[in-house]
């Protein structure tokens, strides 16, 4: 069972967040559409830490769920044509080490419905395009 939580897109303190790579997936049998996107609206509160994460918002209820595990940043998402899987570039649990010339991100895949079954499929996979 999916447990949806409400996550405000802005913190009400005049903060600005970036949204990127929106994709709408749908289950037309139950008439449910989900917007999957990147956002930087949750500040981790640590310097030199990325805020980028994948979120899914059910468009009818407007309930949002974070698909990226807390403490991890994901980038450059791609959703499979079926909408079942999401693929991202990520530093994973090791985090960003400060490199700017050669980005040593890995490629992860997980279930779009809830972010579960997250698996690293390519080490040093660079960036999705």
C-alpha positions as a Python dict, from the first residue, in 0.01 Angstrom:
ca = {
    (1, 'X'): (0, 0, 0),
    (2, 'X'): (131, 345, -93),
    (3, 'X'): (152, 591, 195),
    (4, 'X'): (128, 942, 52),
    (5, 'X'): (240, 1236, 259),
    (6, 'X'): (175, 1602, 199),
    (7, 'X'): (492, 1800, 136),
    (8, 'X'): (459, 2177, 78),
    (9, 'X'): (633, 2293, -236),
    (10, 'X'): (740, 2617, -67),
    (11, 'X'): (819, 2656, 300),
    (12, 'X'): (620, 2979, 335),
    (13, 'X'): (933, 3174, 431),
    (14, 'X'): (984, 3327, 88),
    (15, 'X'): (1211, 3039, -15),
    (16, 'X'): (1262, 2959, -378),
    (17, 'X'): (1282, 2607, -509),
    (18, 'X'): (1371, 2473, -850),
    (19, 'X'): (1153, 2218, -1031),
    (20, 'X'): (1294, 2021, -1324),
    (21, 'X'): (1220, 1734, -1562),
    (22, 'X'): (844, 1699, -1507),
    (23, 'X'): (684, 1380, -1640),
    (24, 'X'): (319, 1281, -1612),
    (25, 'X'): (241, 912, -1580),
    (26, 'X'): (-105, 767, -1558),
    (27, 'X'): (-301, 462, -1465),
    (28, 'X'): (-597, 511, -1691),
    (29, 'X'): (-788, 213, -1547),
    (30, 'X'): (-825, 390, -1212),
    (31, 'X'): (-808, 741, -1361),
    (32, 'X'): (-505, 846, -1161),
    (33, 'X'): (-230, 1068, -1298),
    (34, 'X'): (99, 1133, -1120),
    (35, 'X'): (347, 1412, -1188),
    (36, 'X'): (708, 1299, -1128),
    (37, 'X'): (968, 1576, -1102),
    (38, 'X'): (1290, 1703, -946),
    (39, 'X'): (1274, 1971, -678),
    (40, 'X'): (1505, 2159, -446),
    (41, 'X'): (1239, 2273, -199),
    (42, 'X'): (1365, 2077, 106),
    (43, 'X'): (1674, 2244, 251),
    (44, 'X'): (1897, 1981, 416),
    (45, 'X'): (2043, 2248, 647),
    (46, 'X'): (2403, 2150, 573),
    (47, 'X'): (2647, 2358, 365),
    (48, 'X'): (2768, 2213, 32),
    (49, 'X'): (2485, 1960, 29),
    (50, 'X'): (2253, 1922, -267),
    (51, 'X'): (1882, 1971, -219),
    (52, 'X'): (1779, 1790, -538),
    (53, 'X'): (1533, 1505, -498),
    (54, 'X'): (1262, 1323, -695),
    (55, 'X'): (899, 1376, -595),
    (56, 'X'): (566, 1241, -718),
    (57, 'X'): (242, 1436, -686),
    (58, 'X'): (-92, 1265, -744),
    (59, 'X'): (-271, 1528, -951),
    (60, 'X'): (-626, 1467, -829),
    (61, 'X'): (-549, 1481, -457),
    (62, 'X'): (-236, 1700, -486),
    (63, 'X'): (-63, 1477, -233),
    (64, 'X'): (316, 1467, -278),
    (65, 'X'): (556, 1189, -190),
    (66, 'X'): (936, 1210, -185),
    (67, 'X'): (1084, 920, -384),
    (68, 'X'): (1450, 999, -309),
    (69, 'X'): (1563, 868, 31),
    (70, 'X'): (1634, 1145, 285),
    (71, 'X'): (2003, 1232, 303),
    (72, 'X'): (2057, 1146, -65),
    (73, 'X'): (2041, 1374, -369),
    (74, 'X'): (1922, 1260, -710),
    (75, 'X'): (1968, 1434, -1044),
    (76, 'X'): (1857, 1413, -1406),
    (77, 'X'): (1558, 1182, -1376),
    (78, 'X'): (1409, 976, -1656),
    (79, 'X'): (1083, 781, -1628),
    (80, 'X'): (1032, 459, -1825),
    (81, 'X'): (766, 468, -2098),
    (82, 'X'): (545, 244, -1883),
    (83, 'X'): (587, 477, -1584),
    (84, 'X'): (685, 182, -1365),
    (85, 'X'): (1053, 275, -1320),
    (86, 'X'): (1246, 596, -1260),
    (87, 'X'): (1619, 626, -1331),
    (88, 'X'): (1844, 894, -1181),
    (89, 'X'): (2206, 1001, -1156),
    (90, 'X'): (2311, 1015, -791),
    (91, 'X'): (2610, 1024, -560),
    (92, 'X'): (2417, 782, -340),
    (93, 'X'): (2503, 756, 28),
    (94, 'X'): (2861, 877, -23),
    (95, 'X'): (2734, 1226, -115),
    (96, 'X'): (2904, 1491, -324),
    (97, 'X'): (3277, 1522, -259),
    (98, 'X'): (3310, 1867, -420),
    (99, 'X'): (3434, 1766, -764),
    (100, 'X'): (3333, 1995, -1047),
    (101, 'X'): (3535, 1877, -1345),
    (102, 'X'): (3447, 1507, -1343),
    (103, 'X'): (3114, 1418, -1192),
    (104, 'X'): (3132, 1068, -1050),
    (105, 'X'): (2762, 998, -1021),
    (106, 'X'): (2616, 648, -1034),
    (107, 'X'): (2294, 545, -1207),
    (108, 'X'): (2010, 414, -988),
    (109, 'X'): (1671, 269, -1077),
    (110, 'X'): (1366, 244, -850),
    (111, 'X'): (990, 196, -862),
    (112, 'X'): (810, 519, -950),
    (113, 'X'): (507, 436, -736),
    (114, 'X'): (695, 475, -405),
    (115, 'X'): (1074, 493, -459),
    (116, 'X'): (1123, 136, -334),
    (117, 'X'): (1355, -131, -475),
    (118, 'X'): (1629, 128, -535),
    (119, 'X'): (1928, -40, -703),
    (120, 'X'): (2257, 96, -836),
    (121, 'X'): (2279, -31, -1195),
    (122, 'X'): (2588, 158, -1321),
    (123, 'X'): (2884, 274, -1116),
    (124, 'X'): (3045, 600, -1235),
    (125, 'X'): (2766, 635, -1489),
    (126, 'X'): (2805, 1011, -1527),
    (127, 'X'): (2487, 1207, -1609),
    (128, 'X'): (2158, 1108, -1774),
    (129, 'X'): (2052, 1323, -2066),
}
